Amino acid sequence: MAVRRWLLGIFPQVLLLTSVALPVLAKQHPSLVNPETTRCSTCHQLFPPSAQAHPPAEKKCLTCHRFTKEGEKTQVALAASQPDLCLSCHKGLSKPASLTLTGAHPPVGDQCTSCHEPHASTEKHLLSQGPPKLCLSCHGERDVQDKHPLPVLASSCVGCHAPHGSDVKGMLLGQVLHPPFAEKTCQACHRKGLGSKVLMQKTGAALCFACHSQQEKTWSSGTVHGAVQKGQCTACHNPHLSAQPHLVRATGPALCVGCHQDVGKKLQAKTPHPPAQEDCLTCHQPHQADRSGLLQAPVNELCGNCHDGSDKGFAAKHLQAKGDKLACVGCHDPHGSQGVHLLAEGSSHPPFAEGSCDACHEGSAQKVMEGGSRKLCFACHSDMEENLAKGDVHGAVEAGECVACHSPHASRQSSLLKATPASVCGECHPDQLPGPGETAHGVIKVLGCQACHQPHQGKDKLLRKEGPELCTACHVAKATSELQVTLFGKFTVPREQWSQWARLRLTPDGTRNHPVTGHRVLGTPTAAGRNKSSFTGELSCLTCHDPHKGQGRALARQGQDGKPVTCETCHAK
């Protein structure tokens, strides 16, 4: 009936033909119609604006229709009956269409156009209308409500049910069921709201930890998965049911690359790492680990599970270096690379890229010229040696520890950094990294510590600017183009990202109007101002804000009482 309704909507008159082998619907056309040269959409408005077109229909009508001549008339009919016509392309739905599944959906074995539009639709998957409206056209509201402990009419039915059927009774999407869902004790997680709205008993991980309390304790230390920290359990797990163990929404990398898109791109690179392609859990823990990167074991141990460091071929490629002493991910990308041997693409040291190992080594990995001191680096980077005499020098540089921050071979980061800028700096300055409940300064996440500090040599604390000029370089900056903002004449930030940063509108002399109009920002408060505040001394950005990390987006500094600085710290109620 759905097919007939569809054709009636397109053609004024429908001729139903009967064949011994195949029942078809046909339409009479003028005798001059030639399907090879005729543009059907001129007469038949099949593709409404903003609608998603069915690729075969958009490409060629003869994919699904056949034209024949009967006397002086041209007749058009479906090339086959449903669902056989659709299964010629959608072969994966052959079993559901056979109605042999435990949870079979009868319309699937009858007519696909009961639910789908054959030419175009504004709904996903060419549906004639979205769920639950589509489902309720067959399943009455009362019947649906009687079978569910809580109202579901505002939900999408395909969140729990497979629209084409499944091997589970009730057309459920999977056999792994969350116990409260399986037992229909929905009130364990949900509570009745107003009208048809259903609310949660608790939000985020607090709800899950009501039953999984042991995990709350275990996942509170070490390196914790970002989704776990934010309480986003349902980002990875389906709260009702799944076809996968542990109620995960997908298996292998498909589950992870939705958030870790950079890793997803590397898995599509010219040289992907097979273990990473197969399953992220080969190397990573999903929730918490005692190591950075949620690694299952130390890097060398993980790599050694597949790559024998004692093998002669391995040793020859690494100047006889011992495998358990190598920093594998210093040169190789563990996920994928456009280059050979998974070599990191961020940056490479020219001698390494050219295979000129003897530029730094004396025949083996253990023998490095100049003892591996900074003299070896200055042999090429003489300009760096000259600059070090012009001001304060970074301690690592002064100690000659160039490789404390830089890889001598290759890196996934720019400038041969061994890790992200914040991670490299955090190795020596862990006190500047955010702790539990603290937020890192946004610019550190985007550009790294070098956004504010010179990495090798500079003035006081290696800062790029002195005093408030450093902060206003970002927070009073103006867009340099429609697409980006340039900071310190060196770094570019996408305008969309920059627009999310706090931007100040200070007085022309830069001394007032933050955090409220007229409030002093810099300098010594006036007598009138001191009468209203308990603060004494010179005001600056650092009076209230921590430049590295702090409480909330405002990076509130911690006061002497251990509490975040607020207005009440200086202005008693």
Secondary structure, DSSP 8 states (H G I E B T S, - for coil): -HHHHHHHHH-S--EEE--SS--EEEEEE-TT--TTT--GGGTS--S-TT-EE-HHHHH-GGGTEEEEEETTEEEEEESS-TTHHHHTT-GGGHHHHTT-STEE-GGGGT-GGGTB-SSEESSGGGBSS-TTHHHHTTS-HHHHHHTSSS--TTS-GGGTB-TTEESSGGGBS-SEE-HHHHTT-GGGTEEE-STT-EEESS-THHHHHTT-HHHHHHTTSSEE-HHHHTT-GGGTB-SSEESSGGGBSS-THHHHTTT-HHHHHHHTSSEE-HHHHH-GGGTB-SSEESSGGGBSS-HHHHHHTTS-TT-HHHHHHTTT--GGGS-HHHHB-SSEESSGGGB-SSEE-HHHHTT-GGGTBSSSTT-BGGGGSHHHHHTT-HHHHHHGGGSEE-HHHHTT-GGGTB-SSEESSGGGBSS-HHHHHHHH-GGGS--TTEEE-HHHHHT-GGGTB-SSEESGGGBSS-THHHHHHHHT---SSSSEEEETTTEEEEHHHHTTS------TTSSB-SSSTT-B-SB---HHHHHT----S-B-HHHHB-SSEEETTTTB-B-TTSSB--HHHHS--
